[in-house]
Amino acid sequence: MLVMVIAIMAIMMAAAVEIVSFQAQREREAELIFRGQQYVEGIRLYRMKYGRYPMRMKELWEADPKVLRRKWSDPITGSDKWGIVFQGQGGRQVRPPGTGPRPTPTRTPVFERQREGEGEKVGPITGVHSLSTDTSIKVYEGRTQYDMWKFVLQEQGPAPRTGGEVNPGKTPGSNTPGPERTGTPNY
């Protein structure tokens, strides 16, 4: 009888550990999405301020005023290293709050990137992704592998000029009102 009770308790403990592990992984996945979107927002703010995409991740962390709250680590790998999505590589298109319909894609020059092992890769950075090749619990944008979850800023045409304010409520370059910006952000 005692052996049977111990066996049942062991099975219940194993199930509880699996549930806790499953929940912890789901929380890390939610955090990955949040942090990926934080990088997208930082890239958007950097582009608005400087009129171009950052060429190195370091530019995001050192921008003054800050465009990122902090240097976010990847919650899946535990590392502060992220995969970088350069302009022209595509990926999941994260649209900033209040933007209109997606523009027609245009060809933009892509900087020649260095081969692995030759130092830091440089080019217009439009997004990030995890470096983990593990399989996820969540299906995100039709993908079930973390390194395929790409968080990329939706290109919005030419970069805004630095130092100038766009007249809120007006479409740039005209005197007509712009689109109404209501509702929840479309991330």
ABEGO torsion letter per residue (X at the ends): XAAAAAAAAAAAAAAAAAAAAAAAAAAAAAAAAAAAAAAAAAAAAAAAAAGBBBABAAAAAABOBBABABBBBBAAAGBABBBBBBBGAEEBBBBBBGBBBBBBBBBBBBBBBBBBGAEBBBEBBABBBBABABBBABBBGGBABAAABBBBBBBAEBBBBBGBBBBBGBBBGBABBBBBBBEBBBX
